[in-house]
Amino acid sequence: MQHLLSGVLLGVFAMTAQAAISGEEIAYRAGDTEMKGYLAYDNAVKGKRPGVLVIPEWWGANDYAKRRARMLAALGYTALVVDMYGAGQVVETPDAALALAKGIYANPALRRERFTAAEALLERQPTVDGRHLAAIGYCFGGAVLLGMVREGAKLDGIVSFHGGLGTETPAQPGAVHAPLLVLAGGDDRSVPPEMVEKFRQEMDAAQADYRLIVYPGATHAFTNPAATETGRKFQMPIAYNEQADHASWAEMERFLAQVFAK
């Protein structure tokens, strides 16, 4: 899937190149499965730094997710794009993506195994301070992260960009240990207002430390510059929203700075 980036994103990517960003594929295992992630960090930064996991959209660990990892590296973090499907699989059609995503949604144990394998990999990188880890996720990736949150994942912070909020196993009081930043689209048909409100009630009941921001007019996949074209091609209700994209990334920057400072 080809991704056309906005001027601001291109500007950030140009800055990452000047900052000596290193990006490389990295192989690891989750159980018996060979995984292929992508590690990004700034060679100009000395010493260890916080690490950030990047859980991709349901298309897999594609170029868009890798570019976001490099943007995180430009902020001074080491970022790892997580392979949730195995062998670094990337797909181009909604049907293929749904088939792979269903395998993760239907198998919490598999989701947990692949997430924790990536977490352990990032933690042991020589550029990472393993005491400070966070994670961000897009769409499917956001849903994966919230699933881990409900199971008690202990990270410094978790950010969901237009992720699925629904669940059949709500978080129990005291179960949510990581601070959350949840960024949703006001016109996201996949996450309608009633689901957003139910999520809010769930987090309140669980006594979670969370912030929920809804961007008016933003649809599903609002951070991805390729979403509008993809939506037209496959008749999907998704579109890029430049204002919401930039605003949500800025919120993430502030959030990560705050949680890593604790």
C-alpha positions in Angstrom: 0.0 0.0 0.0 1.5 3.3 -1.1 1.4 6.2 1.4 1.5 9.8 0.3 2.6 11.9 3.3 1.5 15.4 4.1 4.0 18.3 4.1 4.3 18.3 7.8 5.1 14.6 7.9 7.6 15.0 5.1 9.2 17.8 7.1 9.5 15.6 10.1 11.0 12.8 8.1 13.5 15.2 6.6 14.5 16.2 10.1 14.9 12.5 11.1 17.4 12.0 8.3 19.5 15.0 9.5 19.3 13.5 13.0 21.1 10.3 11.9 18.1 8.0 12.4 18.9 4.4 12.0 16.1 2.1 10.9 16.6 -1.6 10.5 14.6 -4.8 10.3 15.1 -7.1 13.3 14.2 -10.7 13.6 12.9 -12.3 16.8 10.7 -15.2 17.9 7.3 -15.3 19.6 6.7 -18.9 20.7 7.5 -21.0 17.6 6.8 -18.2 15.2 9.5 -16.1 13.4 8.7 -12.5 13.7 10.1 -9.5 11.8 10.0 -6.1 13.4 11.6 -2.7 12.6 13.8 -0.8 15.0 14.5 2.9 14.8 16.7 5.2 16.9 18.8 8.3 16.6 22.6 7.5 16.5 23.3 11.0 17.6 21.7 10.4 21.0 24.1 9.2 23.5 23.3 6.5 26.1 20.0 4.7 26.9 16.6 6.3 26.3 12.9 5.3 26.7 11.5 2.7 24.3 8.2 2.9 22.4 6.4 0.0 20.8 4.4 0.8 17.7 1.5 -1.6 16.9 0.4 -1.1 13.3 -2.9 -0.9 11.6 -4.4 -4.1 10.4 -2.4 -3.9 7.2 0.6 -5.2 9.1 4.1 -3.8 9.8 4.2 -1.6 6.7 6.0 1.5 5.6 3.6 3.8 7.4 4.2 2.2 10.7 8.0 2.3 10.1 7.8 6.0 9.3 6.0 6.6 12.6 8.8 4.7 14.3 11.4 7.0 12.7 9.4 10.0 13.9 9.5 8.7 17.4 13.3 8.1 17.0 13.6 11.8 16.0 11.9 12.7 19.3 14.8 10.9 21.1 13.2 7.5 21.7 14.0 4.0 20.4 10.9 2.7 18.6 10.0 -0.9 17.6 7.3 -1.7 15.1 5.7 -4.8 16.3 5.0 -7.7 14.0 1.6 -9.1 15.2 1.2 -11.5 12.2 4.5 -13.3 11.9 7.2 -13.1 9.1 6.6 -9.4 8.8 3.4 -10.0 6.8 1.9 -6.9 5.1 -1.4 -7.1 3.2 -3.1 -4.8 0.7 -6.8 -5.6 0.9 -9.4 -5.4 3.6 -10.3 -9.0 3.3 -6.8 -10.2 3.8 -6.3 -7.8 6.7 -9.5 -8.9 8.4 -8.5 -12.5 8.1 -5.2 -11.9 9.9 -6.6 -9.4 12.5 -9.4 -11.9 13.4 -6.8 -14.5 14.3 -5.4 -12.0 16.9 -8.8 -10.8 18.1 -10.0 -14.3 18.7 -6.9 -15.5 20.5 -6.0 -13.3 23.5 -3.2 -15.7 24.4 -1.6 -15.3 21.0 -2.0 -11.5 21.2 -0.3 -11.6 24.6 2.5 -13.8 23.4 3.4 -11.7 20.4 3.1 -8.4 22.4 5.3 -9.6 25.3 7.9 -11.0 22.9 8.2 -7.6 21.2 8.3 -5.9 24.6 11.1 -8.1 25.8 13.0 -7.5 22.5 12.8 -3.7 22.9 13.7 -3.8 26.6 17.0 -5.5 25.9 18.1 -3.2 23.1 21.4 -1.4 24.0 19.9 2.0 23.2 16.9 1.4 25.6 16.4 2.1 29.2 14.3 -0.9 30.0 12.8 0.9 33.0 10.9 3.2 30.7 8.7 1.7 28.0 5.5 2.9 26.4 3.4 1.8 23.4 1.3 3.4 20.7 -1.1 1.7 18.4 -3.2 2.6 15.3 -6.7 1.2 14.6 -6.2 -2.6 15.1 -3.0 -1.7 17.0 -5.0 0.5 19.3 -7.4 -2.3 20.0 -4.5 -4.7 20.7 -3.0 -2.3 23.2 -6.3 -1.7 25.0 -6.7 -5.5 25.2 -3.3 -5.6 26.9 -4.3 -2.8 29.2 -7.4 -4.7 30.4 -5.1 -7.6 31.2 -3.0 -5.3 33.4 0.0 -4.4 31.2 2.5 -2.4 33.1 4.0 0.2 30.8 4.8 3.9 31.5 2.0 4.9 29.1 -0.2 3.7 26.2 -1.6 5.7 23.3 -4.4 4.6 21.0 -4.9 6.4 17.7 -8.4 5.7 16.3 -8.3 2.2 17.9 -11.3 -0.1 18.6 -12.7 0.6 22.0 -15.2 -2.3 22.4 -14.7 -5.4 24.4 -16.5 -8.4 25.9 -14.1 -8.5 28.9 -14.2 -5.0 30.5 -11.4 -3.9 32.7 -11.9 -4.7 36.4 -11.4 -2.1 39.1 -7.7 -1.7 39.8 -6.7 -3.8 36.7 -5.5 -0.8 34.6 -1.9 0.0 35.6 -0.7 2.1 32.6 -1.8 5.8 32.0 -3.8 6.0 28.8 -4.2 8.5 26.1 -7.1 7.6 23.8 -7.5 9.6 20.5 -10.7 9.0 18.6 -12.5 10.4 15.6 -15.9 12.0 16.1 -17.2 10.6 12.8 -15.6 7.2 13.1 -18.3 4.6 12.1 -16.2 1.8 13.6 -16.2 3.6 16.9 -19.6 5.3 17.2 -20.4 7.7 20.1 -22.2 5.0 22.1 -19.0 2.9 22.1 -16.9 5.9 23.1 -19.3 6.5 26.0 -19.3 2.9 27.0 -15.5 2.9 27.0 -15.5 6.1 29.2 -17.8 4.4 31.7 -15.6 1.3 31.7 -12.4 3.3 32.4 -14.2 5.3 35.1 -15.4 2.1 36.8 -11.9 0.6 36.5 -10.5 3.7 38.2 -8.1 4.1 35.2 -5.7 7.0 34.7 -6.9 8.0 31.2 -7.6 10.9 28.9 -10.0 10.6 26.0 -10.0 13.1 23.2 -12.5 13.0 20.3 -11.7 15.0 17.2 -14.9 16.4 15.5 -15.2 15.4 11.9 -12.4 12.9 11.9 -13.2 9.4 10.6 -11.5 6.1 11.1 -7.8 6.0 10.2 -7.6 9.8 10.4 -3.8 9.9 11.0 -2.9 8.0 7.8 -2.3 10.2 4.7 -3.2 7.3 2.5 -6.6 6.6 4.2 -8.6 8.8 1.8 -7.3 7.0 -1.3 -7.7 3.6 0.3 -11.2 4.4 1.4 -12.2 5.3 -2.1 -10.5 2.2 -3.6 -12.2 -0.2 -1.2 -15.4 1.8 -0.4 -14.3 2.1 3.3 -15.5 4.9 5.5 -12.0 6.1 6.2 -10.2 9.4 5.4 -7.2 11.4 6.4 -7.7 14.4 8.6 -4.6 16.6 8.6 -5.7 18.8 11.6 -6.6 15.8 13.7 -3.4 14.0 12.7 -1.2 16.9 13.8 -3.2 17.6 16.9 -3.2 13.9 18.0 0.6 13.5 17.4 1.2 16.7 19.5 -0.9 15.2 22.3 1.1 12.0 22.1 4.4 14.0 22.3 3.3 15.7 25.5 1.9 12.6 27.0 5.1 10.6 26.5 7.2 13.4 27.8 5.1 13.5 31.0 4.9 9.7 31.6 8.6 9.2 31.0 9.5 12.1 33.4 7.9 10.2 36.3 
